[in-house]
Amino acid sequence: MKEIEFIVNGDKLERVKRILLAHSKSGIFVTQGFGYGHQQGFRQVYTRDDDRGVNMLPKVSVRTVVRDELVDAIIDEAVADMGNATFGDGKVFVKNIQDAVRIRTNERGDEAL
């Protein structure tokens, strides 16, 4: 099992949900926050001023856990659908999950998803 975490702009939330629903019936967990990447929060940099500071941008983190064989298809579709080849398109992180347990039924592993 793998945990997939998307960190994207809030306007891409519905696209992420659509992609995940097309590949898996697992639930999702969404959190909102602020952050920045390599561009330090600036969408376009047209200034010579080196004292720009850091601009925190609103972001959404969407997490889900899926079976190993679904990861590549989900990521490929996300890159094709949401990638604009511009700064701020977002990031996808993939983490190993050792186990999952559905508390209600004590199902474990893939069955718990």
Biopython code that builds the backbone (N, CA, C, O; Angstrom):
import numpy as np
from Bio.PDB.StructureBuilder import StructureBuilder

atoms = [
    (1, "MET", "N", (0.837, -1.177, 0.000)),
    (1, "MET", "CA", (0.000, 0.000, 0.000)),
    (1, "MET", "C", (0.881, 1.240, 0.000)),
    (1, "MET", "O", (1.983, 1.243, 0.548)),
    (2, "LYS", "N", (0.368, 2.289, -0.627)),
    (2, "LYS", "CA", (1.085, 3.557, -0.697)),
    (2, "LYS", "C", (0.142, 4.690, -0.311)),
    (2, "LYS", "O", (-1.049, 4.658, -0.619)),
    (3, "GLU", "N", (0.692, 5.682, 0.363)),
    (3, "GLU", "CA", (-0.034, 6.923, 0.603)),
    (3, "GLU", "C", (0.403, 7.902, -0.473)),
    (3, "GLU", "O", (1.598, 8.098, -0.697)),
    (4, "ILE", "N", (-0.559, 8.510, -1.132)),
    (4, "ILE", "CA", (-0.284, 9.543, -2.127)),
    (4, "ILE", "C", (-0.766, 10.862, -1.541)),
    (4, "ILE", "O", (-1.905, 10.975, -1.088)),
    (5, "GLU", "N", (0.114, 11.857, -1.556)),
    (5, "GLU", "CA", (-0.257, 13.188, -1.074)),
    (5, "GLU", "C", (-0.038, 14.191, -2.190)),
    (5, "GLU", "O", (1.065, 14.324, -2.720)),
    (6, "PHE", "N", (-1.096, 14.888, -2.537)),
    (6, "PHE", "CA", (-1.031, 15.971, -3.508)),
    (6, "PHE", "C", (-0.999, 17.274, -2.737)),
    (6, "PHE", "O", (-1.802, 17.476, -1.827)),
    (7, "ILE", "N", (-0.083, 18.158, -3.086)),
    (7, "ILE", "CA", (-0.102, 19.520, -2.552)),
    (7, "ILE", "C", (-0.256, 20.440, -3.749)),
    (7, "ILE", "O", (0.662, 20.590, -4.556)),
    (8, "VAL", "N", (-1.425, 21.053, -3.854)),
    (8, "VAL", "CA", (-1.787, 21.833, -5.038)),
    (8, "VAL", "C", (-2.521, 23.100, -4.614)),
    (8, "VAL", "O", (-2.876, 23.272, -3.448)),
    (9, "ASN", "N", (-2.738, 23.975, -5.580)),
    (9, "ASN", "CA", (-3.585, 25.147, -5.358)),
    (9, "ASN", "C", (-5.020, 24.676, -5.163)),
    (9, "ASN", "O", (-5.425, 23.656, -5.719)),
    (10, "GLY", "N", (-5.782, 25.416, -4.378)),
    (10, "GLY", "CA", (-7.149, 25.031, -4.056)),
    (10, "GLY", "C", (-8.051, 24.858, -5.265)),
    (10, "GLY", "O", (-9.008, 24.085, -5.211)),
    (11, "ASP", "N", (-7.768, 25.561, -6.354)),
    (11, "ASP", "CA", (-8.617, 25.443, -7.540)),
    (11, "ASP", "C", (-8.455, 24.094, -8.237)),
    (11, "ASP", "O", (-9.223, 23.778, -9.146)),
    (12, "LYS", "N", (-7.478, 23.299, -7.832)),
    (12, "LYS", "CA", (-7.276, 21.977, -8.431)),
    (12, "LYS", "C", (-7.870, 20.850, -7.590)),
    (12, "LYS", "O", (-7.730, 19.681, -7.949)),
    (13, "LEU", "N", (-8.523, 21.174, -6.491)),
    (13, "LEU", "CA", (-9.060, 20.153, -5.609)),
    (13, "LEU", "C", (-10.052, 19.246, -6.320)),
    (13, "LEU", "O", (-9.958, 18.025, -6.192)),
    (14, "GLU", "N", (-10.984, 19.797, -7.054)),
    (14, "GLU", "CA", (-11.990, 18.975, -7.739)),
    (14, "GLU", "C", (-11.345, 18.052, -8.771)),
    (14, "GLU", "O", (-11.807, 16.927, -8.962)),
    (15, "ARG", "N", (-10.298, 18.505, -9.430)),
    (15, "ARG", "CA", (-9.599, 17.660, -10.401)),
    (15, "ARG", "C", (-8.907, 16.493, -9.714)),
    (15, "ARG", "O", (-8.933, 15.368, -10.214)),
    (16, "VAL", "N", (-8.283, 16.762, -8.558)),
    (16, "VAL", "CA", (-7.639, 15.692, -7.796)),
    (16, "VAL", "C", (-8.685, 14.681, -7.336)),
    (16, "VAL", "O", (-8.469, 13.474, -7.451)),
    (17, "LYS", "N", (-9.812, 15.156, -6.818)),
    (17, "LYS", "CA", (-10.873, 14.257, -6.372)),
    (17, "LYS", "C", (-11.373, 13.386, -7.513)),
    (17, "LYS", "O", (-11.584, 12.187, -7.324)),
    (18, "ARG", "N", (-11.569, 13.969, -8.705)),
    (18, "ARG", "CA", (-12.052, 13.215, -9.857)),
    (18, "ARG", "C", (-11.068, 12.121, -10.251)),
    (18, "ARG", "O", (-11.474, 10.995, -10.537)),
    (19, "ILE", "N", (-9.783, 12.444, -10.268)),
    (19, "ILE", "CA", (-8.752, 11.470, -10.630)),
    (19, "ILE", "C", (-8.719, 10.324, -9.624)),
    (19, "ILE", "O", (-8.669, 9.158, -10.014)),
    (20, "LEU", "N", (-8.747, 10.648, -8.341)),
    (20, "LEU", "CA", (-8.692, 9.607, -7.316)),
    (20, "LEU", "C", (-9.933, 8.724, -7.348)),
    (20, "LEU", "O", (-9.827, 7.507, -7.196)),
    (21, "LEU", "N", (-11.094, 9.313, -7.542)),
    (21, "LEU", "CA", (-12.326, 8.536, -7.597)),
    (21, "LEU", "C", (-12.347, 7.602, -8.801)),
    (21, "LEU", "O", (-12.916, 6.513, -8.728)),
    (22, "ALA", "N", (-11.739, 8.010, -9.898)),
    (22, "ALA", "CA", (-11.704, 7.166, -11.097)),
    (22, "ALA", "C", (-10.847, 5.917, -10.904)),
    (22, "ALA", "O", (-11.052, 4.913, -11.587)),
    (23, "HIS", "N", (-9.893, 5.972, -9.982)),
    (23, "HIS", "CA", (-8.963, 4.855, -9.801)),
    (23, "HIS", "C", (-9.182, 4.068, -8.516)),
    (23, "HIS", "O", (-8.774, 2.910, -8.438)),
    (24, "SER", "N", (-9.807, 4.652, -7.520)),
    (24, "SER", "CA", (-9.893, 4.000, -6.217)),
    (24, "SER", "C", (-11.128, 4.489, -5.482)),
    (24, "SER", "O", (-11.548, 5.635, -5.636)),
    (25, "LYS", "N", (-11.692, 3.618, -4.694)),
    (25, "LYS", "CA", (-12.838, 3.991, -3.855)),
    (25, "LYS", "C", (-12.400, 4.304, -2.432)),
    (25, "LYS", "O", (-13.239, 4.468, -1.546)),
    (26, "SER", "N", (-11.089, 4.388, -2.205)),
    (26, "SER", "CA", (-10.585, 4.776, -0.887)),
    (26, "SER", "C", (-11.002, 6.209, -0.592)),
    (26, "SER", "O", (-11.245, 6.995, -1.508)),
    (27, "GLY", "N", (-11.082, 6.536, 0.666)),
    (27, "GLY", "CA", (-11.423, 7.897, 1.052)),
    (27, "GLY", "C", (-10.250, 8.839, 0.858)),
    (27, "GLY", "O", (-9.140, 8.419, 0.529)),
    (28, "ILE", "N", (-10.514, 10.105, 1.064)),
    (28, "ILE", "CA", (-9.463, 11.110, 0.981)),
    (28, "ILE", "C", (-9.497, 11.954, 2.239)),
    (28, "ILE", "O", (-10.514, 12.018, 2.930)),
    (29, "PHE", "N", (-8.387, 12.596, 2.529)),
    (29, "PHE", "CA", (-8.274, 13.524, 3.654)),
    (29, "PHE", "C", (-7.721, 14.819, 3.100)),
    (29, "PHE", "O", (-6.655, 14.826, 2.484)),
    (30, "VAL", "N", (-8.430, 15.917, 3.312)),
    (30, "VAL", "CA", (-8.056, 17.216, 2.747)),
    (30, "VAL", "C", (-7.760, 18.188, 3.873)),
    (30, "VAL", "O", (-8.542, 18.325, 4.813)),
    (31, "THR", "N", (-6.619, 18.865, 3.768)),
    (31, "THR", "CA", (-6.298, 19.941, 4.700)),
    (31, "THR", "C", (-5.909, 21.174, 3.904)),
    (31, "THR", "O", (-5.324, 21.074, 2.826)),
    (32, "GLN", "N", (-6.238, 22.327, 4.443)),
    (32, "GLN", "CA", (-5.878, 23.587, 3.815)),
    (32, "GLN", "C", (-4.771, 24.241, 4.623)),
    (32, "GLN", "O", (-4.726, 24.136, 5.849)),
    (33, "GLY", "N", (-3.892, 24.908, 3.922)),
    (33, "GLY", "CA", (-2.810, 25.599, 4.604)),
    (33, "GLY", "C", (-2.155, 26.605, 3.685)),
    (33, "GLY", "O", (-2.696, 26.956, 2.636)),
    (34, "PHE", "N", (-0.998, 27.059, 4.086)),
    (34, "PHE", "CA", (-0.238, 28.031, 3.314)),
    (34, "PHE", "C", (1.181, 27.527, 3.155)),
    (34, "PHE", "O", (1.722, 26.891, 4.060)),
    (35, "GLY", "N", (1.783, 27.804, 2.021)),
    (35, "GLY", "CA", (3.156, 27.381, 1.813)),
    (35, "GLY", "C", (3.738, 27.969, 0.550)),
    (35, "GLY", "O", (3.110, 28.779, -0.133)),
    (36, "TYR", "N", (4.961, 27.540, 0.253)),
    (36, "TYR", "CA", (5.628, 27.983, -0.961)),
    (36, "TYR", "C", (6.657, 26.944, -1.347)),
    (36, "TYR", "O", (7.050, 26.110, -0.531)),
    (37, "GLY", "N", (7.093, 26.996, -2.599)),
    (37, "GLY", "CA", (8.096, 26.078, -3.113)),
    (37, "GLY", "C", (9.343, 26.817, -3.540)),
    (37, "GLY", "O", (9.757, 27.777, -2.889)),
    (38, "HIS", "N", (9.946, 26.376, -4.632)),
    (38, "HIS", "CA", (11.200, 26.955, -5.112)),
    (38, "HIS", "C", (11.093, 28.446, -5.411)),
    (38, "HIS", "O", (12.063, 29.182, -5.235)),
    (39, "GLN", "N", (9.941, 28.892, -5.853)),
    (39, "GLN", "CA", (9.769, 30.300, -6.220)),
    (39, "GLN", "C", (9.477, 31.191, -5.015)),
    (39, "GLN", "O", (9.262, 32.393, -5.171)),
    (40, "GLN", "N", (9.468, 30.619, -3.831)),
    (40, "GLN", "CA", (9.205, 31.335, -2.587)),
    (40, "GLN", "C", (7.879, 32.088, -2.616)),
    (40, "GLN", "O", (7.761, 33.175, -2.050)),
    (41, "GLY", "N", (6.900, 31.512, -3.268)),
    (41, "GLY", "CA", (5.563, 32.072, -3.265)),
    (41, "GLY", "C", (5.277, 33.062, -4.367)),
    (41, "GLY", "O", (4.163, 33.581, -4.449)),
    (42, "PHE", "N", (6.247, 33.340, -5.218)),
    (42, "PHE", "CA", (6.025, 34.296, -6.310)),
    (42, "PHE", "C", (5.708, 33.532, -7.585)),
    (42, "PHE", "O", (6.464, 32.650, -7.992)),
    (43, "ARG", "N", (4.585, 33.874, -8.216)),
    (43, "ARG", "CA", (4.183, 33.195, -9.443)),
    (43, "ARG", "C", (5.056, 33.629, -10.631)),
    (43, "ARG", "O", (5.439, 32.796, -11.452)),
    (44, "GLN", "N", (5.361, 34.881, -10.719)),
    (44, "GLN", "CA", (6.215, 35.435, -11.773)),
    (44, "GLN", "C", (7.246, 36.326, -11.108)),
    (44, "GLN", "O", (6.905, 37.096, -10.210)),
    (45, "VAL", "N", (8.466, 36.243, -11.518)),
    (45, "VAL", "CA", (9.511, 37.068, -10.914)),
    (45, "VAL", "C", (10.041, 38.013, -11.981)),
    (45, "VAL", "O", (10.744, 37.587, -12.897)),
    (46, "TYR", "N", (9.702, 39.308, -11.867)),
    (46, "TYR", "CA", (10.121, 40.319, -12.837)),
    (46, "TYR", "C", (10.844, 41.470, -12.164)),
    (46, "TYR", "O", (10.853, 42.576, -12.704)),
    (47, "THR", "N", (11.431, 41.260, -11.039)),
    (47, "THR", "CA", (12.016, 42.366, -10.288)),
    (47, "THR", "C", (13.514, 42.161, -10.099)),
    (47, "THR", "O", (14.010, 41.034, -10.125)),
    (48, "ARG", "N", (14.209, 43.249, -9.912)),
    (48, "ARG", "CA", (15.645, 43.179, -9.595)),
    (48, "ARG", "C", (15.867, 43.321, -8.097)),
    (48, "ARG", "O", (16.997, 43.248, -7.615)),
    (49, "ASP", "N", (14.790, 43.522, -7.379)),
    (49, "ASP", "CA", (14.864, 43.706, -5.939)),
    (49, "ASP", "C", (15.138, 42.367, -5.272)),
    (49, "ASP", "O", (14.328, 41.446, -5.380)),
    (50, "ASP", "N", (16.266, 42.247, -4.585)),
    (50, "ASP", "CA", (16.613, 41.001, -3.916)),
    (50, "ASP", "C", (15.945, 40.868, -2.559)),
    (50, "ASP", "O", (16.021, 39.804, -1.945)),
    (51, "ASP", "N", (15.294, 41.910, -2.075)),
    (51, "ASP", "CA", (14.662, 41.883, -0.765)),
    (51, "ASP", "C", (13.146, 41.719, -0.917)),
    (51, "ASP", "O", (12.373, 42.578, -0.492)),
    (52, "ARG", "N", (12.736, 40.612, -1.526)),
    (52, "ARG", "CA", (11.328, 40.385, -1.807)),
    (52, "ARG", "C", (10.586, 39.765, -0.643)),
    (52, "ARG", "O", (9.368, 39.914, -0.543)),
    (53, "GLY", "N", (11.291, 39.070, 0.243)),
    (53, "GLY", "CA", (10.617, 38.349, 1.320)),
    (53, "GLY", "C", (9.998, 37.061, 0.794)),
    (53, "GLY", "O", (10.295, 36.632, -0.321)),
    (54, "VAL", "N", (9.155, 36.461, 1.585)),
    (54, "VAL", "CA", (8.492, 35.214, 1.219)),
    (54, "VAL", "C", (6.999, 35.452, 1.195)),
    (54, "VAL", "O", (6.443, 36.024, 2.133)),
    (55, "ASN", "N", (6.351, 35.021, 0.143)),
    (55, "ASN", "CA", (4.922, 35.199, -0.046)),
    (55, "ASN", "C", (4.239, 33.844, 0.152)),
    (55, "ASN", "O", (4.391, 32.958, -0.689)),
    (56, "MET", "N", (3.500, 33.665, 1.231)),
    (56, "MET", "CA", (2.815, 32.401, 1.503)),
    (56, "MET", "C", (1.553, 32.320, 0.650)),
    (56, "MET", "O", (0.736, 33.241, 0.635)),
    (57, "LEU", "N", (1.411, 31.212, -0.052)),
    (57, "LEU", "CA", (0.265, 31.006, -0.934)),
    (57, "LEU", "C", (-0.674, 29.957, -0.348)),
    (57, "LEU", "O", (-0.220, 29.018, 0.305)),
    (58, "PRO", "N", (-1.982, 30.110, -0.577)),
    (58, "PRO", "CA", (-2.920, 29.089, -0.084)),
    (58, "PRO", "C", (-2.728, 27.791, -0.860)),
    (58, "PRO", "O", (-2.625, 27.802, -2.086)),
    (59, "LYS", "N", (-2.682, 26.688, -0.147)),
    (59, "LYS", "CA", (-2.491, 25.363, -0.740)),
    (59, "LYS", "C", (-3.486, 24.393, -0.124)),
    (59, "LYS", "O", (-4.045, 24.643, 0.944)),
    (60, "VAL", "N", (-3.696, 23.283, -0.818)),
    (60, "VAL", "CA", (-4.535, 22.201, -0.332)),
    (60, "VAL", "C", (-3.711, 20.928, -0.375)),
    (60, "VAL", "O", (-3.035, 20.653, -1.366)),
    (61, "SER", "N", (-3.766, 20.147, 0.703)),
    (61, "SER", "CA", (-3.113, 18.846, 0.755)),
    (61, "SER", "C", (-4.209, 17.790, 0.698)),
    (61, "SER", "O", (-5.129, 17.800, 1.515)),
    (62, "VAL", "N", (-4.108, 16.880, -0.266)),
    (62, "VAL", "CA", (-5.074, 15.797, -0.421)),
    (62, "VAL", "C", (-4.319, 14.492, -0.259)),
    (62, "VAL", "O", (-3.381, 14.213, -1.006)),
    (63, "ARG", "N", (-4.731, 13.685, 0.724)),
    (63, "ARG", "CA", (-4.044, 12.420, 0.993)),
    (63, "ARG", "C", (-5.006, 11.262, 0.853)),
    (63, "ARG", "O", (-6.182, 11.361, 1.204)),
    (64, "THR", "N", (-4.483, 10.154, 0.332)),
    (64, "THR", "CA", (-5.240, 8.911, 0.249)),
    (64, "THR", "C", (-4.260, 7.756, 0.295)),
    (64, "THR", "O", (-3.065, 7.942, 0.064)),
    (65, "VAL", "N", (-4.756, 6.568, 0.591)),
    (65, "VAL", "CA", (-3.946, 5.355, 0.576)),
    (65, "VAL", "C", (-4.558, 4.411, -0.449)),
    (65, "VAL", "O", (-5.762, 4.154, -0.435)),
    (66, "VAL", "N", (-3.708, 3.896, -1.345)),
    (66, "VAL", "CA", (-4.176, 3.026, -2.427)),
    (66, "VAL", "C", (-3.286, 1.793, -2.527)),
    (66, "VAL", "O", (-2.204, 1.737, -1.942)),
    (67, "ARG", "N", (-3.768, 0.803, -3.283)),
    (67, "ARG", "CA", (-2.957, -0.379, -3.574)),
    (67, "ARG", "C", (-1.768, 0.026, -4.435)),
    (67, "ARG", "O", (-1.856, 0.970, -5.220)),
    (68, "ASP", "N", (-0.667, -0.682, -4.290)),
    (68, "ASP", "CA", (0.580, -0.353, -4.991)),
    (68, "ASP", "C", (0.392, -0.217, -6.499)),
    (68, "ASP", "O", (0.964, 0.687, -7.108)),
    (69, "GLU", "N", (-0.395, -1.095, -7.112)),
    (69, "GLU", "CA", (-0.514, -1.099, -8.566)),
    (69, "GLU", "C", (-1.275, 0.092, -9.133)),
    (69, "GLU", "O", (-1.270, 0.297, -10.347)),
    (70, "LEU", "N", (-1.927, 0.879, -8.288)),
    (70, "LEU", "CA", (-2.679, 2.051, -8.768)),
    (70, "LEU", "C", (-1.851, 3.325, -8.810)),
    (70, "LEU", "O", (-2.253, 4.295, -9.453)),
    (71, "VAL", "N", (-0.714, 3.344, -8.146)),
    (71, "VAL", "CA", (0.047, 4.583, -7.955)),
    (71, "VAL", "C", (0.470, 5.206, -9.281)),
    (71, "VAL", "O", (0.227, 6.392, -9.503)),
    (72, "ASP", "N", (1.091, 4.440, -10.159)),
    (72, "ASP", "CA", (1.597, 5.011, -11.414)),
    (72, "ASP", "C", (0.485, 5.583, -12.281)),
    (72, "ASP", "O", (0.647, 6.649, -12.875)),
    (73, "ALA", "N", (-0.644, 4.883, -12.359)),
    (73, "ALA", "CA", (-1.760, 5.376, -13.178)),
    (73, "ALA", "C", (-2.315, 6.682, -12.622)),
    (73, "ALA", "O", (-2.647, 7.590, -13.384)),
    (74, "ILE", "N", (-2.417, 6.782, -11.303)),
    (74, "ILE", "CA", (-2.928, 8.000, -10.682)),
    (74, "ILE", "C", (-1.983, 9.165, -10.941)),
    (74, "ILE", "O", (-2.423, 10.254, -11.311)),
    (75, "ILE", "N", (-0.693, 8.940, -10.750)),
    (75, "ILE", "CA", (0.274, 10.018, -10.950)),
    (75, "ILE", "C", (0.334, 10.430, -12.413)),
    (75, "ILE", "O", (0.376, 11.623, -12.714)),
    (76, "ASP", "N", (0.338, 9.463, -13.328)),
    (76, "ASP", "CA", (0.378, 9.792, -14.759)),
    (76, "ASP", "C", (-0.814, 10.638, -15.170)),
    (76, "ASP", "O", (-0.660, 11.607, -15.913)),
    (77, "GLU", "N", (-2.008, 10.280, -14.693)),
    (77, "GLU", "CA", (-3.194, 11.057, -15.042)),
    (77, "GLU", "C", (-3.148, 12.447, -14.421)),
    (77, "GLU", "O", (-3.558, 13.422, -15.051)),
    (78, "ALA", "N", (-2.654, 12.545, -13.192)),
    (78, "ALA", "CA", (-2.564, 13.858, -12.537)),
    (78, "ALA", "C", (-1.611, 14.776, -13.281)),
    (78, "ALA", "O", (-1.919, 15.950, -13.484)),
    (79, "VAL", "N", (-0.465, 14.265, -13.689)),
    (79, "VAL", "CA", (0.506, 15.085, -14.416)),
    (79, "VAL", "C", (-0.076, 15.522, -15.763)),
    (79, "VAL", "O", (0.080, 16.676, -16.161)),
    (80, "ALA", "N", (-0.738, 14.611, -16.455)),
    (80, "ALA", "CA", (-1.320, 14.947, -17.756)),
    (80, "ALA", "C", (-2.461, 15.956, -17.624)),
    (80, "ALA", "O", (-2.601, 16.848, -18.461)),
    (81, "ASP", "N", (-3.271, 15.819, -16.580)),
    (81, "ASP", "CA", (-4.454, 16.666, -16.423)),
    (81, "ASP", "C", (-4.133, 18.020, -15.785)),
    (81, "ASP", "O", (-4.677, 19.042, -16.201)),
    (82, "MET", "N", (-3.260, 18.033, -14.785)),
    (82, "MET", "CA", (-3.060, 19.252, -14.011)),
    (82, "MET", "C", (-1.760, 19.972, -14.308)),
    (82, "MET", "O", (-1.577, 21.107, -13.867)),
    (83, "GLY", "N", (-0.864, 19.356, -15.033)),
    (83, "GLY", "CA", (0.411, 19.996, -15.317)),
    (83, "GLY", "C", (0.291, 21.043, -16.403)),
    (83, "GLY", "O", (-0.190, 20.759, -17.500)),
    (84, "ASN", "N", (0.727, 22.251, -16.099)),
    (84, "ASN", "CA", (0.718, 23.347, -17.073)),
    (84, "ASN", "C", (2.128, 23.772, -17.441)),
    (84, "ASN", "O", (2.317, 24.743, -18.174)),
    (85, "ALA", "N", (3.126, 23.044, -16.932)),
    (85, "ALA", "CA", (4.538, 23.396, -17.136)),
    (85, "ALA", "C", (4.852, 24.785, -16.597)),
    (85, "ALA", "O", (5.697, 25.498, -17.139)),
    (86, "THR", "N", (4.159, 25.161, -15.517)),
    (86, "THR", "CA", (4.422, 26.448, -14.887)),
    (86, "THR", "C", (4.730, 26.231, -13.411)),
    (86, "THR", "O", (4.369, 25.205, -12.833)),
    (87, "PHE", "N", (5.404, 27.212, -12.808)),
    (87, "PHE", "CA", (5.664, 27.143, -11.384)),
    (87, "PHE", "C", (4.338, 27.140, -10.644)),
    (87, "PHE", "O", (3.404, 27.845, -11.029)),
    (88, "GLY", "N", (4.254, 26.356, -9.594)),
    (88, "GLY", "CA", (3.036, 26.318, -8.791)),
    (88, "GLY", "C", (2.052, 25.247, -9.196)),
    (88, "GLY", "O", (0.945, 25.200, -8.659)),
    (89, "ASP", "N", (2.424, 24.375, -10.138)),
    (89, "ASP", "CA", (1.518, 23.281, -10.523)),
    (89, "ASP", "C", (1.278, 22.330, -9.360)),
    (89, "ASP", "O", (0.230, 21.686, -9.306)),
    (90, "GLY", "N", (2.210, 22.225, -8.437)),
    (90, "GLY", "CA", (2.026, 21.383, -7.262)),
    (90, "GLY", "C", (3.038, 20.262, -7.206)),
    (90, "GLY", "O", (3.943, 20.172, -8.036)),
    (91, "LYS", "N", (2.869, 19.405, -6.208)),
    (91, "LYS", "CA", (3.749, 18.265, -6.017)),
    (91, "LYS", "C", (2.918, 17.058, -5.614)),
    (91, "LYS", "O", (1.813, 17.190, -5.087)),
    (92, "VAL", "N", (3.476, 15.867, -5.874)),
    (92, "VAL", "CA", (2.880, 14.611, -5.439)),
    (92, "VAL", "C", (3.949, 13.855, -4.667)),
    (92, "VAL", "O", (5.070, 13.689, -5.148)),
    (93, "PHE", "N", (3.604, 13.401, -3.477)),
    (93, "PHE", "CA", (4.516, 12.606, -2.660)),
    (93, "PHE", "C", (3.923, 11.214, -2.493)),
    (93, "PHE", "O", (2.714, 11.065, -2.319)),
    (94, "VAL", "N", (4.769, 10.202, -2.545)),
    (94, "VAL", "CA", (4.331, 8.820, -2.379)),
    (94, "VAL", "C", (5.117, 8.221, -1.219)),
    (94, "VAL", "O", (6.346, 8.296, -1.182)),
    (95, "LYS", "N", (4.388, 7.622, -0.265)),
    (95, "LYS", "CA", (5.014, 7.036, 0.924)),
    (95, "LYS", "C", (4.552, 5.588, 1.079)),
    (95, "LYS", "O", (3.418, 5.251, 0.736)),
    (96, "ASN", "N", (5.426, 4.745, 1.592)),
    (96, "ASN", "CA", (5.056, 3.367, 1.895)),
    (96, "ASN", "C", (4.178, 3.323, 3.144)),
    (96, "ASN", "O", (4.423, 4.039, 4.115)),
    (97, "ILE", "N", (3.161, 2.479, 3.104)),
    (97, "ILE", "CA", (2.302, 2.250, 4.264)),
    (97, "ILE", "C", (2.468, 0.792, 4.658)),
    (97, "ILE", "O", (2.262, -0.104, 3.840)),
    (98, "GLN", "N", (2.833, 0.559, 5.885)),
    (98, "GLN", "CA", (3.091, -0.798, 6.346)),
    (98, "GLN", "C", (1.809, -1.600, 6.498)),
    (98, "GLN", "O", (1.765, -2.771, 6.120)),
    (99, "ASP", "N", (0.766, -0.988, 7.047)),
    (99, "ASP", "CA", (-0.470, -1.719, 7.278)),
    (99, "ASP", "C", (-1.604, -0.722, 7.432)),
    (99, "ASP", "O", (-1.380, 0.465, 7.670)),
    (100, "ALA", "N", (-2.821, -1.219, 7.293)),
    (100, "ALA", "CA", (-4.027, -0.437, 7.540)),
    (100, "ALA", "C", (-5.019, -1.343, 8.238)),
    (100, "ALA", "O", (-5.077, -2.538, 7.946)),
    (101, "VAL", "N", (-5.796, -0.798, 9.152)),
    (101, "VAL", "CA", (-6.790, -1.569, 9.889)),
    (101, "VAL", "C", (-8.084, -0.788, 9.900)),
    (101, "VAL", "O", (-8.112, 0.369, 10.320)),
    (102, "ARG", "N", (-9.160, -1.414, 9.440)),
    (102, "ARG", "CA", (-10.480, -0.789, 9.574)),
    (102, "ARG", "C", (-10.983, -1.138, 10.964)),
    (102, "ARG", "O", (-11.205, -2.310, 11.267)),
    (103, "ILE", "N", (-11.162, -0.153, 11.795)),
    (103, "ILE", "CA", (-11.495, -0.369, 13.199)),
    (103, "ILE", "C", (-12.827, -1.099, 13.350)),
    (103, "ILE", "O", (-12.948, -1.989, 14.192)),
    (104, "ARG", "N", (-13.814, -0.740, 12.556)),
    (104, "ARG", "CA", (-15.155, -1.315, 12.690)),
    (104, "ARG", "C", (-15.161, -2.823, 12.492)),
    (104, "ARG", "O", (-15.850, -3.536, 13.222)),
    (105, "THR", "N", (-14.390, -3.334, 11.495)),
    (105, "THR", "CA", (-14.454, -4.751, 11.145)),
    (105, "THR", "C", (-13.153, -5.511, 11.398)),
    (105, "THR", "O", (-13.111, -6.732, 11.246)),
    (106, "ASN", "N", (-12.108, -4.810, 11.777)),
    (106, "ASN", "CA", (-10.773, -5.393, 11.966)),
    (106, "ASN", "C", (-10.181, -5.932, 10.656)),
    (106, "ASN", "O", (-9.272, -6.762, 10.693)),
    (107, "GLU", "N", (-10.684, -5.472, 9.496)),
    (107, "GLU", "CA", (-10.059, -5.843, 8.228)),
    (107, "GLU", "C", (-8.693, -5.192, 8.159)),
    (107, "GLU", "O", (-8.486, -4.087, 8.661)),
    (108, "ARG", "N", (-7.760, -5.897, 7.526)),
    (108, "ARG", "CA", (-6.384, -5.405, 7.471)),
    (108, "ARG", "C", (-5.879, -5.372, 6.040)),
    (108, "ARG", "O", (-6.399, -6.044, 5.149)),
    (109, "GLY", "N", (-4.832, -4.554, 5.854)),
    (109, "GLY", "CA", (-4.188, -4.473, 4.544)),
    (109, "GLY", "C", (-5.098, -3.852, 3.500)),
    (109, "GLY", "O", (-5.870, -2.941, 3.798)),
    (110, "ASP", "N", (-5.002, -4.361, 2.253)),
    (110, "ASP", "CA", (-5.798, -3.828, 1.146)),
    (110, "ASP", "C", (-7.303, -3.898, 1.417)),
    (110, "ASP", "O", (-8.053, -3.037, 0.958)),
    (111, "GLU", "N", (-7.750, -4.916, 2.158)),
    (111, "GLU", "CA", (-9.183, -5.047, 2.453)),
    (111, "GLU", "C", (-9.699, -3.892, 3.316)),
    (111, "GLU", "O", (-10.885, -3.567, 3.277)),
    (112, "ALA", "N", (-8.818, -3.284, 4.085)),
    (112, "ALA", "CA", (-9.223, -2.174, 4.948)),
    (112, "ALA", "C", (-9.407, -0.880, 4.159)),
    (112, "ALA", "O", (-10.014, 0.067, 4.660)),
    (113, "LEU", "N", (-8.899, -0.830, 2.952)),
    (113, "LEU", "CA", (-9.018, 0.386, 2.164)),
    (113, "LEU", "C", (-10.427, 0.502, 1.615)),
    (113, "LEU", "O", (-10.740, 1.465, 0.917)),
]
sb = StructureBuilder()
sb.init_structure("model")
sb.init_model(0)
sb.init_chain("A")
sb.init_seg("    ")
for serial, (resi, resn, name, xyz) in enumerate(atoms, 1):
    if name == "N":
        sb.init_residue(resn, " ", resi, " ")
    sb.init_atom(name, np.array(xyz, "f"), 0.0, 1.0, " ", f" {name:<3s}", serial, name[0])
structure = sb.get_structure()
